[in-house]
Amino acid sequence: MKNQKTYWMILVCVLPFLLAGLTQNIYYLRLFNLMVIYSFFALGLNILTGFTGITSFGHAGFFAVGAYGTALLSLKFGIPSLLAILLSSFMTALVGFAIGLPVIRISGIYLAMVTLGFAEFIKLTAINWEVVTGGPLGISNIPFLSIFGYSFKSEKSLFLFIYLLLLIGTFIFYRIIRSPYGQSLPAIKDDERAAQSVGIPCVKNKLVSFFISGFYSGFAGALYAHFDRFISPDIFSFDLSILVLCMVVVGGMGSILGSILGSIILVVLLEFLQPLGDYRLIVYGGLLMIMIMYFPQGLKGILASFILWPFRRRRGVNSGPRGSKLQT
C-alpha cells in the first residue's frame, strides 16, 4: 500500500507537467513554466521551514540574489546562461550560509524578522544601486536560457528543458533528505536540545539547511530572470515571500511532493486573484490560517487520504476482525 501511495502521489504531481508538453497555448505554457520555477523556490523554503523548522519571511531576498546574479553575469561578463545560473545559485547559497551564521542560535519570530530584514535590505539595494542593478527601472533584455549554443526561445522548449532540470533537482533533493543529514532534520525541528543531547550537530546542520535553501531559491530566481528576461525590485517584494510560504504550507510542510503540488495550486490561484491587487494578501493569510488549523499536512495529506481510502476499505474487509475464526 505504501508503494501504491507513492505512485499515485507522483502521478498527481507529474501529470500536469506531462500535459503541458502537449499543449500549444502560449498562456498555459507560461503558467507551467512558472509552476516549475516556483517548485524550485518552494523546495528551497521547505528544507528550511518544513524540514528544519526555521521560519523565513524573507526568501524573496534569495530569489532576488539569484535573479540579479545571473542577469549581471550574462549581460556584463558574457558568461553562458546555464553557467551563470549555476554560479549565481552557488553565490546565493553562500549568502544563505552567511545569513545563517549570526542568527543560527536564535529561533522563532526573532529569526523570522531577521530574514524579513534581509529581504528588505536586498530590495533597497536593488533600488538604490542604480549603476549595477538599474535601480527602479530594473534590468531588461536578459539573454534566453541556452545550452551548447541552442537558445530556448519558445515557451514549450523552455518548459521541456527546465522540467528536466526539476526532475534532476527533485532527485538530488530526495537523496539529501534520505542522507544522515536529512534524517536528522526532524529531530532538530521537534526538539533541538534533545537532538543535540544525542550527538546531532544542530548548528552545523542548520547552516547546511541555509546553504541548500539559498541554492534552490537562487536557482529559481535565476531561472525566472531568463524566463521573463526582465527583473526589477518590485518583483521581489514581501508578497513573493508570503506566496512561497503559502506554497509550502498549502502543499505540505516537510514534503517534497507537497512543494510541487503547492506550487501548482498557488500559480493557478494567483491568476484568479490578479484582479484583487494587493488585497490578495488577505486571501493568502486566510488560506494559511485554514491549512495550519484544519489541514496541517497540507493538500498532499488530503490527497493521500482520498487516494488510500479505497485500499484501506479493501484491506479492512479482507482482513476481518483480528482473532475471529470461521464457524462451521
C-alpha positions in Angstrom: 0.0 0.0 0.0 2.9 2.3 0.7 4.2 1.8 -2.9 0.7 2.5 -4.3 0.6 5.8 -2.3 3.9 6.8 -3.7 3.0 6.0 -7.3 -0.3 7.9 -7.1 1.3 11.0 -5.5 4.0 11.1 -8.1 1.3 10.8 -10.9 -0.8 13.6 -9.4 2.2 16.0 -9.3 3.8 14.9 -12.6 0.7 14.7 -14.8 0.1 18.4 -15.2 3.7 18.9 -16.4 3.3 16.0 -18.9 0.1 17.5 -20.2 1.9 20.8 -20.7 4.2 19.2 -23.2 1.1 18.5 -25.4 -0.4 22.0 -25.4 0.4 24.7 -27.9 -1.3 27.6 -25.9 1.4 30.2 -25.0 -0.6 31.3 -21.9 -0.8 27.8 -20.5 2.8 27.1 -21.2 3.9 30.3 -19.4 1.8 29.1 -16.4 3.5 25.7 -16.4 6.9 27.3 -16.7 6.1 29.4 -13.6 5.0 26.2 -11.8 8.4 24.6 -12.5 10.3 27.7 -11.3 8.2 28.1 -8.2 8.6 24.4 -7.5 12.4 25.0 -7.1 11.6 28.0 -4.9 9.2 26.0 -2.7 11.8 23.3 -2.3 14.3 25.9 -1.2 12.0 27.2 1.5 10.7 23.8 2.5 14.1 22.4 3.6 14.4 25.4 5.9 10.9 25.7 7.2 9.2 22.4 6.6 12.2 20.0 7.3 14.4 22.1 9.7 11.7 24.1 11.4 13.2 27.6 10.7 10.5 30.1 9.7 11.6 32.5 7.0 9.7 35.6 5.8 12.4 36.8 3.6 13.0 34.2 0.9 12.3 36.8 -1.8 15.8 38.1 -1.0 17.4 34.8 -2.0 15.2 34.8 -5.2 16.4 38.3 -6.0 20.1 37.5 -5.4 19.9 34.6 -7.9 18.0 36.7 -10.5 20.3 39.7 -10.4 23.4 37.5 -10.2 22.6 35.6 -13.4 21.4 38.7 -15.2 24.7 40.6 -14.4 26.9 37.6 -15.2 25.1 37.0 -18.5 25.0 40.7 -19.7 28.1 42.3 -18.3 30.5 39.4 -18.4 29.2 37.4 -21.3 29.0 34.1 -19.3 26.8 31.4 -20.9 23.4 31.5 -19.3 23.4 27.9 -17.8 26.8 28.5 -16.2 25.6 31.9 -15.0 22.6 30.2 -13.4 24.8 27.7 -11.5 27.2 30.4 -10.4 24.5 32.7 -9.2 22.8 29.8 -7.4 26.1 29.0 -5.6 26.6 32.6 -4.7 23.1 32.7 -3.3 23.9 29.6 -1.3 26.9 31.4 0.2 24.7 34.3 1.1 22.3 31.9 2.8 25.2 30.4 4.7 26.4 33.9 5.7 22.9 34.9 6.9 22.7 31.7 9.0 26.0 32.3 10.8 25.0 35.2 13.0 21.3 34.1 13.6 21.7 30.4 13.9 21.4 30.4 17.7 18.1 32.4 17.8 14.8 31.0 16.8 11.1 31.7 16.4 9.8 35.1 15.5 13.2 36.8 16.1 14.9 34.7 13.4 11.9 35.3 11.0 12.3 39.0 11.5 16.0 38.8 10.6 15.1 37.0 7.3 12.5 39.7 6.6 15.1 42.4 7.2 17.5 40.7 4.9 14.9 40.6 2.1 14.2 44.3 2.5 17.9 45.1 2.5 18.3 43.3 -0.8 15.3 45.1 -2.3 16.5 48.5 -1.2 20.0 47.7 -2.5 18.5 46.8 -5.9 16.6 50.1 -5.9 19.4 52.4 -4.9 22.5 50.8 -6.5 21.5 52.0 -10.0 24.9 51.6 -11.6 24.8 47.9 -11.1 21.1 46.9 -10.8 19.5 49.6 -13.0 17.6 50.9 -10.0 13.8 51.0 -10.1 13.9 50.5 -13.9 15.5 47.1 -13.4 17.4 45.0 -16.0 15.9 44.1 -19.4 17.0 42.1 -22.4 18.4 39.3 -20.3 19.6 36.5 -22.6 17.4 33.5 -23.3 18.4 30.3 -21.4 20.7 28.4 -23.7 23.0 25.3 -23.7 25.7 24.4 -26.2 24.6 27.3 -28.4 20.9 26.3 -28.6 18.6 29.0 -27.1 15.3 28.0 -25.6 13.3 30.9 -27.2 9.9 29.2 -27.3 7.8 28.6 -24.2 7.5 24.9 -25.0 11.2 24.2 -25.5 12.0 26.1 -22.3 9.4 24.1 -20.4 10.8 20.8 -21.6 14.3 21.8 -20.5 13.5 23.3 -17.1 11.1 20.4 -16.4 14.1 18.0 -16.9 16.1 20.2 -14.5 13.2 19.9 -12.0 13.3 16.1 -12.2 17.1 16.2 -11.6 16.8 18.8 -8.8 14.0 16.8 -7.1 16.0 13.6 -7.2 19.0 15.4 -5.7 16.7 16.9 -3.0 15.3 13.5 -2.2 18.8 12.0 -1.8 19.7 14.9 0.5 16.7 14.2 2.7 17.4 10.5 2.8 21.0 11.2 3.9 22.1 11.1 7.5 22.0 14.9 7.5 18.4 14.8 6.2 17.3 12.2 8.6 18.5 14.4 11.5 16.3 17.4 10.5 13.0 16.1 12.0 14.8 15.7 15.4 16.1 19.2 15.2 12.7 20.6 14.2 10.9 18.8 17.1 13.4 19.4 19.9 16.8 20.9 19.2 18.1 20.4 22.8 17.1 16.7 22.7 18.7 16.3 19.3 21.9 17.9 20.5 22.0 15.7 23.6 22.1 12.5 21.4 25.0 13.9 19.3 23.3 15.6 16.4 25.3 18.6 15.3 22.4 21.0 15.2 24.3 24.2 14.4 26.2 22.7 11.6 23.1 21.0 10.1 21.0 24.2 10.3 23.8 26.1 8.5 23.7 23.4 5.8 19.9 23.9 5.5 20.5 27.6 5.0 23.1 26.8 2.3 20.8 24.3 0.4 17.8 26.6 0.8 19.8 29.5 -0.7 20.9 27.4 -3.6 17.5 26.2 -4.6 15.9 29.6 -4.1 18.7 31.3 -6.0 18.3 28.7 -8.8 14.6 29.5 -9.0 15.4 33.3 -9.2 18.0 32.7 -11.9 15.5 30.6 -14.0 12.9 33.4 -13.6 15.3 36.0 -14.9 16.0 34.1 -18.1 12.3 33.1 -18.4 10.9 36.7 -18.1 14.0 38.4 -19.4 13.3 41.4 -17.2 13.7 41.9 -13.5 13.1 44.9 -11.2 13.0 45.5 -7.5 9.2 45.5 -7.2 9.1 41.8 -8.2 11.0 40.8 -5.1 8.5 42.2 -2.6 7.1 40.8 0.7 4.3 39.4 -1.4 6.7 37.0 -3.0 7.9 35.7 0.3 4.3 35.2 1.5 3.4 33.5 -1.8 6.2 30.9 -1.5 5.4 30.3 2.2 1.8 29.6 1.1 3.0 27.1 -1.4 4.9 25.2 1.3 2.1 25.3 3.8 -0.7 24.5 1.4 1.2 21.8 -0.4 2.5 20.2 2.8 5.4 21.2 5.1 8.2 18.7 5.1 7.1 17.1 1.9 8.9 17.1 -1.5 5.8 16.4 -3.5 3.9 18.9 -1.3 6.2 21.6 -2.5 5.4 20.8 -6.2 1.7 20.4 -5.5 1.6 23.7 -3.6 3.3 25.5 -6.5 0.8 24.1 -9.0 -2.2 25.2 -6.9 -0.9 28.6 -6.0 0.2 29.6 -9.5 -3.4 28.8 -10.7 -4.8 30.7 -7.7 -2.5 33.6 -8.4 -4.0 34.0 -11.8 -7.6 34.2 -10.4 -6.5 36.7 -7.7 -4.8 39.2 -10.1 -7.8 41.5 -10.2 -7.7 41.9 -6.4 -4.3 43.5 -6.5 -2.7 44.0 -3.0 -5.9 42.6 -1.4 -4.8 39.1 -2.5 -2.6 39.0 0.6 -5.8 38.7 2.7 -6.6 35.6 0.7 -3.1 34.2 1.3 -3.4 34.9 5.0 -6.8 33.3 5.3 -5.6 30.3 3.3 -2.6 29.9 5.6 -4.8 30.0 8.7 -7.2 27.4 7.4 -4.4 25.0 6.3 -2.5 25.3 9.6 -5.6 24.9 11.8 -7.5 22.2 10.0 -5.1 20.6 7.4 -1.6 20.7 8.9 -0.4 18.1 6.4 -1.5 20.2 3.5 -3.0 19.2 0.2 -0.6 16.3 0.0 -2.0 14.8 3.1 -5.6 15.4 2.0 -4.9 13.9 -1.4 -3.2 10.9 0.1 -6.2 10.2 2.4 -8.5 10.2 -0.6 -6.2 8.0 -2.7 -5.6 5.5 0.1 -9.2 5.3 1.2 -10.3 2.5 -1.2 -7.2 0.5 -0.3 -7.9 0.9 3.5 -11.5 -0.2 3.0 -10.4 -3.2 0.9 -7.8 -4.2 3.5 -10.4 -3.8 6.3 -12.9 -6.0 4.5 -10.4 -8.7 3.6 -8.6 -8.9 6.9 -11.7 -9.1 9.1 -11.7 -8.7 12.9 -8.5 -9.8 14.5 -8.8 -13.2 16.2 -12.0 -14.2 14.5 -12.4 -17.8 13.4 -14.6 -19.4 10.8 -17.6 -21.0 12.3 -18.7 -24.5 10.9 
